[in-house]
Amino acid sequence: MIRPIFTYPKDKDILTVPSVEVTEFNDEIKQTIEDLIDTVKANNGAGISAIQIGKPYRICVINWGGITVLVNPVITRSRGVHTMKEGCLSVPGLYVSTPRYQKVWVSALNENGEEIEYAEGGNGSYIVQHELDHFEGRCTLFDAYDRFVKESVENDTSDKNNNQ
């Protein structure tokens, strides 16, 4: 089922909650995975984490060259660093340049609870790292949004003071 995507800053209290490991592949977890796949496809997203639909689990779906489900993923190796603009379904319309590893290797479980090794380079690497940030309740775009609002308020206040 396509789920609404929680957005920042409106849903900050949910999006900034750290996610918990999946310990059992019960009906709720299987439904969450199905919902993530439907939601990322419907929104033409490159990736989505469970917290973005209000589920605090360490589950993400990568939609890059096909659908890949990662449960409890951990980056085991990385190579190189590159800076690229990235966006987020939870902060629509905002893009920010972010340094990330050029290639990552990940250990995870798939949608059936089977252990997998997964490697991504280039854009795919950015997507994986971005989604894993959501597991910790953070996103570089949340920080960029907050800086933009703060600077806008400061500039507005400065402009008002200069015009008096």
C-alpha positions as CSV (number, residue, x, y, z in Angstrom):
1,M,0.0,0.0,0.0
2,I,1.2,3.5,-0.8
3,R,1.8,5.3,2.5
4,P,2.1,9.1,3.1
5,I,5.7,10.2,3.4
6,F,6.4,12.1,6.6
7,T,8.0,15.5,5.9
8,Y,10.4,17.8,7.7
9,P,9.9,20.0,9.7
10,K,6.2,19.1,10.2
11,D,7.0,15.5,11.3
12,K,10.4,16.3,12.9
13,D,9.4,14.5,16.1
14,I,9.0,11.2,14.1
15,L,11.7,11.6,11.5
16,T,14.4,12.2,14.1
17,V,13.7,9.1,16.2
18,P,16.5,6.5,15.9
19,S,15.3,3.2,14.3
20,V,15.4,-0.2,16.0
21,E,16.8,-3.4,14.5
22,V,14.4,-5.9,13.1
23,T,14.6,-9.1,15.2
24,E,11.6,-11.0,13.7
25,F,10.1,-11.1,10.3
26,N,6.5,-10.9,11.4
27,D,3.4,-9.7,9.4
28,E,4.0,-6.1,10.4
29,I,7.6,-6.2,9.1
30,K,6.5,-7.9,5.8
31,Q,3.8,-5.3,5.4
32,T,6.2,-2.4,6.1
33,I,8.5,-3.8,3.4
34,E,5.7,-4.0,0.9
35,D,4.5,-0.5,1.8
36,L,8.0,0.9,1.3
37,I,8.3,-0.7,-2.1
38,D,4.9,0.7,-3.2
39,T,5.6,4.1,-1.8
40,V,9.1,4.6,-3.2
41,K,7.9,3.5,-6.7
42,A,4.8,5.8,-6.5
43,N,6.9,8.8,-5.6
44,N,9.7,8.1,-8.1
45,G,12.1,8.0,-5.2
46,A,15.6,6.5,-5.4
47,G,15.3,5.2,-1.8
48,I,13.2,5.3,1.3
49,S,13.6,4.3,4.9
50,A,10.9,2.9,7.2
51,I,10.9,5.9,9.5
52,Q,9.7,8.1,6.5
53,I,6.4,6.3,6.6
54,G,6.3,6.4,10.4
55,K,7.8,2.9,11.1
56,P,10.9,3.1,13.3
57,Y,12.7,0.0,11.9
58,R,16.1,-0.3,10.3
59,I,14.6,-1.1,6.9
60,C,15.2,0.7,3.7
61,V,14.4,0.1,0.0
62,I,16.8,1.2,-2.7
63,N,15.2,1.9,-6.1
64,W,18.3,2.2,-8.2
65,G,18.6,-0.2,-11.2
66,G,15.9,-2.3,-9.6
67,I,14.4,-2.7,-6.1
68,T,16.7,-3.8,-3.2
69,V,15.4,-4.3,0.3
70,L,18.0,-3.9,3.1
71,V,17.1,-4.9,6.7
72,N,19.5,-4.0,9.5
73,P,22.2,-2.9,6.9
74,V,25.7,-2.1,8.1
75,I,28.4,-0.6,5.9
76,T,31.3,-3.0,6.2
77,R,33.7,-1.3,3.8
78,S,34.0,2.0,1.9
79,R,36.2,3.6,-0.7
80,G,36.9,7.1,-1.9
81,V,35.0,10.3,-1.2
82,H,33.0,12.4,-3.6
83,T,30.6,15.4,-3.2
84,M,27.3,15.4,-5.0
85,K,23.9,17.0,-4.6
86,E,21.3,14.8,-2.9
87,G,17.6,15.2,-2.1
88,C,15.1,13.5,0.2
89,L,11.5,12.5,-0.2
90,S,10.9,14.0,3.3
91,V,12.3,17.4,2.3
92,P,10.8,17.9,-1.2
93,G,12.5,20.5,-3.4
94,L,15.6,20.9,-1.4
95,Y,19.0,19.6,-2.6
96,V,22.3,19.9,-0.9
97,S,25.9,19.0,-1.8
98,T,27.1,16.3,0.5
99,P,30.4,14.4,0.7
100,R,29.9,10.7,0.8
101,Y,31.8,7.5,0.1
102,Q,32.1,6.7,-3.6
103,K,31.5,3.0,-3.0
104,V,30.1,1.1,-0.1
105,W,29.8,-2.6,0.8
106,V,26.9,-3.5,3.0
107,S,25.9,-6.6,5.1
108,A,22.2,-6.9,5.6
109,L,19.2,-9.1,5.5
110,N,16.9,-9.2,2.5
111,E,13.1,-9.2,2.6
112,N,13.1,-12.9,3.4
113,G,15.4,-12.5,6.4
114,E,18.4,-14.0,4.4
115,E,21.9,-12.6,4.9
116,I,23.1,-10.7,1.8
117,E,26.2,-8.8,0.8
118,Y,25.4,-5.7,-1.2
119,A,27.8,-3.2,-3.0
120,E,27.0,0.1,-4.6
121,G,29.1,2.8,-6.2
122,G,28.4,6.3,-7.5
123,N,24.8,7.5,-7.1
124,G,23.7,4.1,-5.6
125,S,26.3,4.6,-2.9
126,Y,24.9,8.0,-2.0
127,I,21.4,6.5,-1.8
128,V,22.4,3.8,0.6
129,Q,24.3,6.1,2.9
130,H,21.5,8.6,2.9
131,E,18.9,6.0,3.9
132,L,21.2,4.6,6.6
133,D,21.5,8.2,8.1
134,H,17.7,8.1,8.5
135,F,18.2,5.1,10.9
136,E,20.0,7.4,13.2
137,G,17.3,10.0,13.1
138,R,19.4,12.4,11.0
139,C,19.5,13.7,7.4
140,T,21.8,16.3,5.9
141,L,18.8,17.9,4.4
142,F,17.2,18.5,7.8
143,D,20.3,20.4,8.8
144,A,20.3,22.3,5.5
145,Y,16.6,23.2,6.0
146,D,17.3,24.4,9.5
147,R,20.3,26.5,8.4
148,F,18.2,28.0,5.5
149,V,15.4,29.0,7.9
150,K,17.8,30.5,10.5
151,E,19.6,32.5,7.8
152,S,16.4,33.7,6.4
153,V,15.2,34.9,9.8
154,E,18.5,36.5,10.5
155,N,18.6,38.3,7.1
156,D,14.9,39.4,7.5
157,T,15.7,40.8,11.0
158,S,18.9,42.5,9.7
159,D,16.9,44.0,6.8
160,K,14.3,45.4,9.2
161,N,16.9,46.9,11.5
162,N,18.7,48.6,8.5
163,N,15.4,50.1,7.3
164,Q,14.6,51.8,10.6
